[in-house]
Amino acid sequence: MKKQKTEQRVAPAGIMLLAKKAGITSFSSLWSIKNALNTGKVGHTGTLDSFADGLLVVLSGSLTHIVPHITGFTKTYKAVVCFGKETDTLDPTGQIVCEGSAPSKEEIEKILPQFTGALLQLPPAFSALHVDGKRASDLIRAGKEVHLEPRQIFVYSNKLLDYKAPSQEDPCSYAILEITCSKGTYIRALARDIAQKLGTCAHLSALRRTQVGPFKLEDAACYRELEEFTIENALCEKTKKRNEGLKNLERGNEKDCEEKIRDIKNHFMVISPELASVCGFEIDILKKESEKSYLNGRPLSSRMFNRISTEHSADSREIAVFYEDRSFAGMIKLNEDNRLNYSFVVHPEKNKFEVFTWDEILNGDFPVQYMKKGTALTVGSFEAVHIGHAELIKSTVEKKDFISGVVTFSSSIKKNSKEIFHLKDRLSYFKELGARFAIVIDFDEKFASCSGRKFFEILKNQCGLKFLAEGKDFKCGSKGSCSMEEIKKLSCEFDFEIKEFDFVSIDGIKVSSSRIKEKIQNGLFSGLKEMLGRFYSLNFENCHWKEKSTGKEMSIFETDAKSEIILPKDGIYKIAARFADDTILHTDLQVEKNKISVFLPTINYANSLASAAFL
């Protein structure tokens, strides 16, 4: 028997900011992301030593191709430097090899300007640099001598943030330095060189990376798990013990709690034109008529693209390409002869649609990227999702600067009321109309007591509400006490735009869910398509059919009606039956005493019946 492969979804092209903890390697930290995103295709853009903590910029999916670009960004660190003792590794994990004097705050401040600008730096012997194909640190541990050559680095700024003078208990002095530097700079070596210039020795007690190019540590997943970066915390026994005890942590030993996994998922940023621009790329939008040529690898021409203006120089050689729906299409580059060449191509994916529960919203489990961009929402039960509802949803989709979403309920908010469509069918239609996500609320007693003001405060603070589309008769809050007039006042208080829609009418009669429900119950399907914008249909997925009677050409197959869905009155109706393979068959459907029967050729047809549209 063949073993089934574990299914892994294709990792979307995106960027993850992760706050790495001290005591584990950068590689081990990636396990949390692989676990949360269910993918193995991730890569970080700059290693942090195991004793250090701070920002890791992680790329997933096809974006792993641009790791070298992100690696080249300038970086900012905070370092606690211990003056008066040096270790063989120049960090807290090594053995003390020499001792010296403890310089004063004034002496340190005076010397720092000499360690800015272009510098030649000798890398630490204990480093990941390769010598004759082996890591320098491995050769040192094996008792062999290592000779490294000085390398040019650039230090943009070097500031003293805090200082601790020597005491009777500790003869060393300590300083927190904030350093912004180029790729390849070793902060350990910088501390060593500063100390040598002061006539003493030093090593790092703690190190934190706070920024990589435009990306900041405070925007990273798990940032709240890091303790405050102070001299006292760097010196406390707990921190030292943690650094020593967790130093050899292996991948797989770290147990991620659900909260951490949610935090990682919420901080995942799908690559967008705005994000690509932040990364320093020019932006091209691939024209619809050029998609086929682009995907087939035909020669590139500037006529295939529309350029989005950015702040980058016009001679930028690396260009991020996006489809017209703003999904990532790959990278191209401008060669020295000014010809466009492919770097890599990303084929278009099906529209992503996410569903969140109200509890997830209250717990802060909403994507940070959506929050920052802002959301365009419409709220309602959407029992029928008729043409009036479609106008509301389309208006949110048209707000291209925001992420469009629908806030709805898992079932009818009226007690003992049957539904026109299953929640699954409603969500499918929201997606078809272009919405990016839905928030599904269970209308229980707790939610029913929520005031309209509190409801919109949550949508603003937890979902980034920027635009709201609603019908003029919309109400919300406890017992429907919050009318559109009140919501307009709240839009000023919470700073979101509101667009009010009038009723949609056909032949002078208002289109409404109650009118549609009445027509269905009476078996009157004339004009229903006009009100819904599509045929009224029943979902038959997962129904269990049994043969009721057999004819020469057609048999009757029967199933129990789902009690929560409204049905037309007893009778026989003409339908278009759609099957799992998308075959369409025109036949009859009978409703009788909460039983549904269809006339079909075989049991295989019945078992693959997906839906039936009433004609």
Salt bridges, closest charged atoms under 4 A:
ASP49 OD2 - ARG188 NE 3.40
ASP53 OD1 - ARG208 NE 2.79
GLU145 OE1 - HIS147 NE2 3.65
GLU178 OE1 - LYS159 NZ 3.45
ASP193 OD1 - ARG192 NE 2.84
ASP219 OD1 - LYS372 NZ 3.38
GLU225 OE1 - LYS21 NZ 3.09
GLU227 OE2 - ARG242 NH1 3.65
GLU254 OE2 - LYS260 NZ 2.47
ASP263 OD1 - HIS267 ND1 3.17
GLU274 OE2 - ARG326 NH2 2.21
GLU274 OE2 - LYS373 NZ 3.76
GLU282 OE1 - ARG307 NH1 3.65
ASP284 OD1 - ARG307 NE 2.49
GLU291 OE2 - LYS288 NZ 3.61
GLU318 OE1 - HIS69 ND1 3.00
ASP337 OD2 - ARG339 NE 3.95
GLU354 OE2 - LYS352 NZ 3.90
ASP365 OD2 - ARG262 NE 2.60
GLU383 OE1 - LYS517 NZ 3.26
GLU419 OE2 - ARG426 NH2 3.85
GLU457 OE1 - ARG453 NH1 3.77
ASP473 OD2 - LYS510 NZ 3.22
GLU485 OE2 - LYS488 NZ 3.62
GLU486 OE2 - LYS489 NZ 3.79
GLU493 OE2 - ARG453 NH2 2.01
GLU497 OE1 - LYS399 NZ 3.21
GLU500 OE1 - LYS488 NZ 2.88
ASP502 OD1 - LYS472 NZ 3.64
GLU541 OE1 - LYS424 NZ 2.99
GLU558 OE2 - LYS548 NZ 3.52
ASP560 OD1 - LYS595 NZ 2.32
GLU564 OE2 - HIS422 ND1 3.87
ASP582 OD1 - ARG578 NH1 3.22
ASP588 OD1 - LYS574 NZ 3.08
